[in-house]
Amino acid sequence: MPRWLWGVLLVLLAPLLKAQGRRTRRHTPRLPEPSGPRQGTQGHGPTLRLLILGDSAAAGVGVPHQQQALSGCLLQALPPTHHVQWQLLAQTGYTTADALAKLRRQPAAPIDVALVSLGVNDVTGLVGMGTWLQQQHALLHELTTRWGAKHVLLTHVPPMHVFTALPQPLRAMLGWRALHMNQQLTRTLPTWGMPARLLAVPQPTDTQALASDGFHPGASTYQAWGKAAAQAIAHAV
């Protein structure tokens, strides 16, 4: 879909999309962030300092405990060749701008690898493409300069066209927007000259891979995500 057509459809469908958005927020169950530790250490060997940053998916919404969430699945999948010092900075509702502001408020602790999950709330908030790319660039600059990250993994914006909590045509419109954001970041990221790469993750393609709210990852998706991230980290370091 060309960008001009997106704009036309957005204007024509605006009343319906707004109504669907309000109805979805009212009726979609609000799942809590899982319990469990948000920092810790594991393993032996050379030190690997890891930061997991992002939104509700990074926080693990959709499963009951961090052990089954992204952080737990990633730590379980990492090869036992490093002494991993890890920290989770994630909160439901975070946009890229929110995560950047959080990083800037935090005392910077040197890290080796950052795993980032952001974009869904930028899609639903209709953040402009140019603004979003500028925010992504600023986020990478913060991670690689003040935090000293040697490697940054940016998880693709998930395929929102399979989120069953979203009615049509809202689901299709947001799904197209998420796909377009991934395409633009794929084209732009190499021009920034930063130690960052996109992480393509096996994403939910059926209701069993989603949480009970039809919006967040389920346990099997977190496992696939953790394994993919662990492989990318092992390759990088």
C-alpha positions as CSV (number, residue, x, y, z in Angstrom):
1,M,0.0,0.0,0.0
2,P,1.6,3.3,-1.0
3,R,1.8,6.0,1.7
4,W,-0.7,8.3,0.0
5,L,-3.3,5.6,0.0
6,W,-2.6,4.9,3.7
7,G,-3.3,8.6,4.4
8,V,-6.5,8.6,2.3
9,L,-7.9,5.5,4.0
10,L,-6.9,6.9,7.4
11,V,-9.0,10.0,6.8
12,L,-12.0,8.1,5.3
13,L,-12.0,5.4,8.0
14,A,-11.1,7.7,10.9
15,P,-14.5,7.7,12.7
16,L,-14.8,3.9,12.4
17,L,-11.2,3.3,13.5
18,K,-11.5,5.7,16.5
19,A,-14.7,3.9,17.6
20,Q,-13.1,0.5,17.2
21,G,-10.0,1.7,19.2
22,R,-12.2,2.9,22.1
23,R,-14.2,-0.3,22.1
24,T,-11.0,-2.4,22.0
25,R,-9.5,-0.6,24.9
26,R,-12.7,-1.0,26.9
27,H,-13.2,-4.7,26.3
28,T,-9.7,-6.1,26.0
29,P,-8.5,-7.7,29.3
30,R,-5.7,-5.8,30.9
31,L,-3.2,-8.4,31.8
32,P,-0.6,-7.6,34.5
33,E,3.1,-7.6,34.1
34,P,4.5,-10.9,35.4
35,S,6.1,-11.4,38.8
36,G,9.7,-12.3,39.1
37,P,13.1,-10.7,39.2
38,R,14.1,-7.9,36.8
39,Q,17.8,-8.2,37.3
40,G,20.3,-10.8,38.3
41,T,23.4,-12.8,37.3
42,Q,23.9,-16.3,36.0
43,G,26.7,-18.5,34.6
44,H,30.5,-18.5,34.7
45,G,33.1,-17.2,32.3
46,P,33.7,-13.8,30.7
47,T,31.2,-11.1,31.8
48,L,28.3,-10.4,29.5
49,R,26.3,-7.3,30.6
50,L,22.8,-7.5,29.1
51,L,20.0,-4.9,29.0
52,I,16.4,-5.8,28.0
53,L,14.5,-2.6,27.1
54,G,11.0,-2.0,25.9
55,D,7.2,-2.2,26.3
56,S,4.7,-4.7,27.7
57,A,6.1,-7.5,25.5
58,A,9.6,-6.9,26.8
59,A,8.1,-6.8,30.3
60,G,6.5,-10.3,29.7
61,V,2.8,-9.5,29.7
62,G,0.9,-12.6,28.7
63,V,2.6,-15.1,31.0
64,P,2.5,-15.3,34.8
65,H,6.2,-15.2,35.7
66,Q,9.4,-13.7,34.3
67,Q,10.8,-17.2,33.9
68,Q,8.3,-17.8,31.1
69,A,8.7,-14.3,29.6
70,L,11.3,-12.8,27.3
71,S,13.9,-12.4,30.0
72,G,13.6,-15.9,31.4
73,C,13.4,-17.6,27.9
74,L,16.5,-15.6,26.8
75,L,18.5,-16.5,29.8
76,Q,17.6,-20.2,29.6
77,A,18.6,-20.2,25.9
78,L,22.0,-18.4,26.3
79,P,24.9,-20.9,26.2
80,P,26.6,-21.3,29.6
81,T,29.8,-19.7,28.5
82,H,29.5,-16.3,30.1
83,H,28.8,-14.7,33.5
84,V,25.6,-12.8,32.5
85,Q,24.7,-9.7,34.4
86,W,21.3,-8.7,33.2
87,Q,18.7,-6.0,33.8
88,L,15.1,-5.5,32.5
89,L,13.8,-2.0,31.9
90,A,10.3,-2.3,30.5
91,Q,6.8,-1.1,31.1
92,T,3.4,-1.5,29.7
93,G,2.5,1.3,27.3
94,Y,6.1,2.4,26.6
95,T,6.6,4.1,23.2
96,T,10.1,4.6,21.8
97,A,10.0,8.2,23.2
98,D,9.1,6.8,26.7
99,A,11.9,4.3,26.6
100,L,14.4,6.9,25.5
101,A,13.3,9.2,28.4
102,K,13.6,6.3,30.8
103,L,17.2,5.6,29.7
104,R,18.1,9.3,30.0
105,R,16.8,9.4,33.6
106,Q,18.6,6.2,34.6
107,P,22.2,6.3,35.9
108,A,24.0,4.7,33.0
109,A,25.5,1.3,33.7
110,P,28.0,-0.1,31.1
111,I,26.4,-2.8,29.0
112,D,27.6,-5.1,26.2
113,V,24.3,-6.0,24.6
114,A,20.9,-4.4,24.5
115,L,17.8,-6.2,23.3
116,V,15.0,-3.8,22.5
117,S,11.3,-4.4,22.0
118,L,9.4,-1.2,20.9
119,G,7.0,-0.1,18.2
120,V,3.5,-1.4,19.0
121,N,2.5,1.6,21.0
122,D,4.1,3.9,18.4
123,V,1.8,2.2,15.8
124,T,-1.3,2.6,17.9
125,G,-0.4,6.1,18.8
126,L,0.0,7.0,15.1
127,V,3.5,8.3,15.6
128,G,4.8,9.7,12.2
129,M,7.3,7.7,10.4
130,G,9.9,10.4,10.3
131,T,9.5,11.1,14.0
132,W,9.7,7.4,14.9
133,L,12.9,6.9,12.9
134,Q,14.4,10.0,14.6
135,Q,13.5,8.5,18.0
136,Q,15.0,5.1,17.1
137,H,18.2,6.9,16.0
138,A,18.3,8.8,19.3
139,L,17.6,5.6,21.3
140,L,20.5,3.8,19.6
141,H,22.8,6.8,20.1
142,E,22.0,6.8,23.9
143,L,22.6,3.0,24.1
144,T,25.8,3.0,22.2
145,T,27.4,6.2,23.7
146,R,26.3,6.8,27.3
147,W,25.5,3.1,28.0
148,G,28.4,1.8,25.9
149,A,26.5,-1.0,24.2
150,K,28.6,-2.9,21.7
151,H,25.7,-4.7,20.1
152,V,22.0,-3.6,19.9
153,L,19.2,-6.0,18.7
154,L,16.1,-4.2,17.6
155,T,13.2,-6.6,17.6
156,H,10.9,-6.2,14.6
157,V,7.5,-4.6,15.3
158,P,5.2,-7.6,15.6
159,P,2.6,-8.5,12.9
160,M,-0.3,-6.7,14.3
161,H,-2.6,-8.0,11.5
162,V,-2.8,-11.3,13.5
163,F,-3.8,-9.7,16.8
164,T,-7.2,-11.1,17.4
165,A,-8.1,-8.5,20.0
166,L,-8.2,-5.9,17.1
167,P,-11.4,-5.9,14.9
168,Q,-11.3,-5.3,11.2
169,P,-10.5,-2.9,9.5
170,L,-8.5,-1.6,12.5
171,R,-6.4,-4.8,12.6
172,A,-5.5,-4.6,8.9
173,M,-4.6,-0.9,9.1
174,L,-2.4,-1.2,12.1
175,G,-0.8,-4.4,10.7
176,W,0.1,-2.6,7.5
177,R,1.6,0.3,9.5
178,A,3.7,-2.1,11.6
179,L,5.0,-3.8,8.4
180,H,5.8,-0.4,6.8
181,M,7.7,0.7,9.9
182,N,9.8,-2.5,9.7
183,Q,10.5,-1.9,6.1
184,Q,11.6,1.7,6.7
185,L,13.9,0.8,9.6
186,T,15.4,-2.1,7.6
187,R,16.4,0.4,4.8
188,T,17.5,3.2,7.2
189,L,19.4,1.3,9.9
190,P,22.5,0.5,7.8
191,T,23.0,4.2,7.0
192,W,23.4,5.2,10.7
193,G,26.7,3.4,11.2
194,M,25.8,2.0,14.6
195,P,26.4,-1.5,16.0
196,A,22.8,-2.5,15.6
197,R,20.8,-5.1,13.7
198,L,17.2,-6.0,13.4
199,L,16.0,-9.2,15.0
200,A,13.4,-11.1,13.0
201,V,11.5,-13.4,15.4
202,P,9.1,-16.2,14.7
203,Q,5.9,-14.3,15.4
204,P,2.4,-15.5,16.3
205,T,0.4,-16.8,13.4
206,D,-2.4,-18.4,15.2
207,T,-4.4,-17.8,18.4
208,Q,-2.4,-20.4,20.4
209,A,0.7,-18.3,20.1
210,L,-1.0,-15.3,21.6
211,A,-1.9,-14.6,25.2
212,S,-5.5,-14.8,26.4
213,D,-6.0,-11.1,25.5
214,G,-5.4,-11.7,21.8
215,F,-2.8,-8.9,21.8
216,H,0.4,-10.0,23.7
217,P,2.7,-12.9,23.0
218,G,1.9,-16.3,24.5
219,A,4.4,-18.7,26.1
220,S,5.4,-20.3,22.8
221,T,6.2,-17.0,21.2
222,Y,8.3,-15.9,24.1
223,Q,10.3,-19.1,23.8
224,A,10.9,-18.6,20.1
225,W,11.8,-15.0,20.7
226,G,14.3,-15.9,23.5
227,K,15.9,-18.6,21.4
228,A,16.3,-16.2,18.4
229,A,17.8,-13.5,20.6
230,A,20.2,-15.9,22.3
231,Q,21.5,-17.1,19.0
232,A,22.0,-13.5,17.8
233,I,23.8,-12.6,21.0
234,A,26.0,-15.7,21.0
235,H,27.0,-14.9,17.4
236,A,27.7,-11.3,18.2
237,V,29.9,-11.9,21.2
